[in-house]
């Protein structure tokens, strides 16, 4: 799943870049044709070709369009929404990297523990866990360190330390949910403020016209749109993080049972 997610991101970047490149090439070619035939064409047809050549250029300037809409929405309301997006994405990327590094090949780890125990006893098995990265190896180490106290104590130790590791996996998730909730709330607040400004202008002018209402309504709609977009982006990353945590949790529970089986097997010898 992680490899698919990375591949899709790379494909999207290259596809987006090639699309912009094609648009730029098309607009350049159209401009050259227009310049060559302008002497022989009629004034109306020349204007139509010019408009068609300008349309792809305007569509290609996505960055400029977003910047313009950001300014039109008002820096006072758009800046906090942008802050939620930047910080929320930073936290999501941090969690994805941490969870990716926390994954462990549990089957290989259990086989290594079993083989090391056969050769050097429980201390050798603990050394294998100590040299392995991830929460599963940490849980195994805590359980093996209490091997002399009995299987029941080992089981309780594994369960208790599993809860500790689960808390580490879910670190910063509350902040991500905060930004998911806060970004549309800021957008709706900007909507309310924009509506109030529109009605204030109507009261000052004493007339309801499109020019009077358009400014406040535009600010209201832009803040709402950007707030909802930020929330949707962060929600996608948040759900992906939850799937990683769920996979790691299931892996920890299943491998802990296998570890207890190994301990029982060596205890009977």
Secondary structure, DSSP 8 states (H G I E B T S, - for coil): -HHHHHHHHHHHHHHHHHHHHHHHHHHHHHHHHHHHHTTTS-HHHHHHHHHHHHHHHHHH-HHHHHHHHHHHH-HHHHHHHHHHHHHHHHHHHHHHHHHHHH---HHHHHHHHHHHHHHHHHHHHHHHHHTS-SHHHHHHHHHHTTGGG-HHHHHHHHHHHHHHHHHHHTTTHHHHHHHHHHHHHHHHHHHHHHHHHHHHHHHHHTS--HHHHHHHHHHHHHHHHHHHHHHHHHHHHHHHHHHHHHHHHHHHHHHHHHHHHHHHHHH--
